Amino acid sequence: MRPYTFKQIQTFLEVARQRSVSKAAERLFVTQPAVSMQLRQLEDAFGLALVEPQGRNIRLTVAGEAFLTYATRAMAQFKDLEALMAEHVGLKKGRIDLAVVSTAKYFVPMLLVRFAKLHPDILVNLSIDNRDNVLGLLSRSEADLVVMGRTPSHLDCEASAFATNPLGIVAPPAHPLARRKKLSFKALADCQFVVREEGSGTRAAMQRLFDDHHTPLQVVMTMPSNETIKQAVMAGMGLSFLSLRTVRHELSSGHLALLDIEGLPQMNNWFVTHLRGKKLSPATQAFKAFLVEQAGALMDSES
């Protein structure tokens, strides 16, 4: 068997996740030919095909599926090895793989800047995606820490709350309900909503809220980002249910209105989470401690 490289395995894993060479190239910040070359060299090393074309995308061969299972485990063990070696180096240097749900992108960059001032030689590799994909990174141990609004029940995790996450119903300022006070939740039954995509934590929280109040949720359109949803609400397309930390500027400027619904805003929390059995490097422990001890106050001061 010919030699193969760590980079080739990382490339294969990204292609397997995306089921697309072009999408994998975008995520890895390289060209498509570079990804194809890494795949070809890996296949040559083992003497068999790991992927095959499927329309414009690719699919894994039987050997590729087996390779994916063992490569994922191997990468998780390498992360543990890095954490173990980091203990011998100490806290001054290190790398953290951080994954956050897309709603957290409104405050995580500010926190990373503050952390970098305290620990300038610690590199944080940031991934932003919806809840389902972030959970995938967590379960495969591809993320050291994740930031999300609701901890997973199907994974053995350790989660620490570090900040509040209020969620409410927002509307365009001219909406009839925007001028009314202490509305019952049933007042939303005839309203249309612009919502996040399936797999989003905000979408799941919204659906649970409507189910708990036995109120139908009328979806007029699904959109993949909070920014697009805010623009749609301001344009009068419908109402939405969003984290108030994502709309503080629009509320203060009067471009959006927060509806006065009984029982809302819903007060949830932001959590920093990791697999319970995962060995955290000193750098990762430092970032977790920073979030728990300082993030909440920093976020509130920015509001």
FENUR-V432449 format. One record per residue. N is the residue number from 1. PHI is phi in radians with two decimals (* if undefined). OMEGA is omega in whole degrees, 0 to 359 (* if undefined). Layout:
BEGIN
n = (N	N)
phi = (PHI	PHI)
omega = (OMEGA	OMEGA)
END
This chain:
BEGIN
n = (1	2	3	4	5	6	7	8	9	10	11	12	13	14	15	16	17	18	19	20	21	22	23	24	25	26	27	28	29	30	31	32	33	34	35	36	37	38	39	40	41	42	43	44	45	46	47	48	49	50	51	52	53	54	55	56	57	58	59	60	61	62	63	64	65	66	67	68	69	70	71	72	73	74	75	76	77	78	79	80	81	82	83	84	85	86	87	88	89	90	91	92	93	94	95	96	97	98	99	100	101	102	103	104	105	106	107	108	109	110	111	112	113	114	115	116	117	118	119	120	121	122	123	124	125	126	127	128	129	130	131	132	133	134	135	136	137	138	139	140	141	142	143	144	145	146	147	148	149	150	151	152	153	154	155	156	157	158	159	160	161	162	163	164	165	166	167	168	169	170	171	172	173	174	175	176	177	178	179	180	181	182	183	184	185	186	187	188	189	190	191	192	193	194	195	196	197	198	199	200	201	202	203	204	205	206	207	208	209	210	211	212	213	214	215	216	217	218	219	220	221	222	223	224	225	226	227	228	229	230	231	232	233	234	235	236	237	238	239	240	241	242	243	244	245	246	247	248	249	250	251	252	253	254	255	256	257	258	259	260	261	262	263	264	265	266	267	268	269	270	271	272	273	274	275	276	277	278	279	280	281	282	283	284	285	286	287	288	289	290	291	292	293	294	295	296	297	298	299	300	301	302	303)
phi = (*	-1.30	-1.14	-2.34	-2.06	-1.02	-1.11	-1.10	-1.17	-1.04	-1.14	-1.03	-1.10	-1.21	-1.10	-1.11	-1.20	-1.48	0.97	-2.82	-1.20	-1.15	-1.18	-1.12	-1.08	-1.11	-1.22	-1.62	1.04	-2.32	-1.46	-1.06	-1.03	-1.14	-1.14	-1.06	-1.13	-1.09	-1.10	-1.09	-1.15	-1.18	-1.13	-1.11	-1.09	-1.73	1.31	-2.72	-1.43	-1.82	-2.32	-2.57	-1.13	-2.51	1.14	-1.50	-1.89	-2.29	-2.35	-1.45	-1.30	-1.04	-1.13	-1.12	-1.10	-1.16	-1.09	-1.05	-1.04	-1.34	-1.15	-1.09	-1.12	-1.11	-1.14	-1.11	-1.20	-1.10	-1.10	-1.11	-1.09	-1.07	-1.12	-1.12	-1.17	-1.10	-1.11	-1.40	-1.52	1.75	-1.43	-1.15	-2.27	2.70	-2.30	-2.12	-1.66	-1.93	-2.07	-2.32	-1.21	-1.07	-1.13	-1.29	-1.16	-1.34	-2.22	-1.09	-0.98	-1.08	-1.17	-1.14	-1.11	-1.12	-1.15	-1.08	-1.19	-1.43	-2.36	-1.14	-1.71	-1.71	-1.66	-1.91	-1.65	-1.77	-2.08	-2.14	-2.78	-1.35	-1.01	-1.06	-1.24	-1.14	-1.11	-1.10	-1.06	-1.14	-1.13	-1.56	1.06	-1.50	-2.07	-1.26	-2.34	-2.26	-2.01	-2.68	-1.60	-2.58	-1.34	-1.30	-1.58	-1.68	-2.09	-1.46	-2.13	-1.96	-2.18	-2.21	-1.27	-2.30	-2.83	-1.38	-2.40	-1.31	-2.17	-2.61	-1.62	-1.96	-2.52	-1.15	-1.00	-1.51	-1.13	-0.97	-1.29	-1.17	-1.70	-1.78	-2.00	0.85	-1.29	-1.33	-1.09	-1.07	-1.12	-1.54	-1.06	-1.70	-1.64	-1.72	-2.21	-1.72	-2.25	-1.29	-1.27	-1.04	1.76	-1.44	-1.16	-1.12	-1.09	-1.12	-1.12	-1.13	-1.12	-1.09	-1.08	-1.17	-1.11	-1.09	-1.70	0.88	-2.12	-1.18	-1.77	-1.65	-1.63	-1.63	-2.84	-1.88	-2.35	-1.54	-2.56	-1.14	-1.09	-1.16	-1.12	-1.04	-1.13	-1.15	-1.15	-1.09	-1.40	1.61	-1.23	3.00	-1.62	-2.69	-2.01	-2.40	-1.14	-1.20	-1.25	-1.58	-2.18	-1.09	-1.20	-1.19	-1.23	-1.23	-1.52	1.48	-1.40	-2.30	-2.15	-1.61	-1.26	-1.58	-1.83	-1.02	1.54	-2.09	-1.15	-1.43	-1.71	-1.89	-2.29	-1.67	-2.14	-1.82	-2.30	-2.64	-1.08	-1.08	-1.53	-1.33	-1.45	-1.59	-1.21	-0.97	-1.13	-1.15	-1.07	-1.14	-1.21	-1.06	-1.09	-1.06	-1.09	-1.14	-1.55	-2.21	-1.08	-1.00	-1.15	-1.12	-1.15	-1.16	-1.24	-1.49	-1.30)
omega = (180	176	174	189	175	181	179	179	178	179	178	182	179	176	179	179	186	186	183	177	183	179	177	179	178	182	182	180	175	180	176	178	179	178	180	179	179	178	182	179	178	178	178	180	182	177	178	181	177	179	176	182	172	186	178	181	177	171	181	171	176	177	179	178	179	179	180	181	184	179	178	178	182	180	177	179	176	178	177	177	178	180	180	180	180	179	180	179	182	189	191	182	177	179	179	172	184	175	181	173	191	180	182	182	181	181	183	179	178	180	179	178	180	180	181	178	179	184	188	183	175	181	177	176	189	172	180	182	177	189	183	181	176	177	176	177	180	184	180	181	176	173	177	179	172	176	181	184	179	184	182	179	185	179	177	188	169	185	179	177	180	179	176	179	180	179	181	179	179	184	170	185	182	181	182	182	183	182	183	183	174	178	171	181	181	178	181	186	183	182	175	186	169	190	174	182	173	184	177	177	178	178	180	179	179	180	178	181	180	178	180	180	178	182	179	177	181	183	178	178	176	182	188	182	178	181	179	180	179	179	180	179	179	179	177	181	181	176	174	179	187	170	183	176	180	185	186	180	181	178	183	180	180	178	174	177	176	181	180	182	179	180	179	2	175	185	176	180	167	182	166	192	172	177	187	183	184	177	181	176	176	179	179	177	180	181	177	179	178	179	184	187	189	190	183	180	179	180	180	180	179	184	*)
END
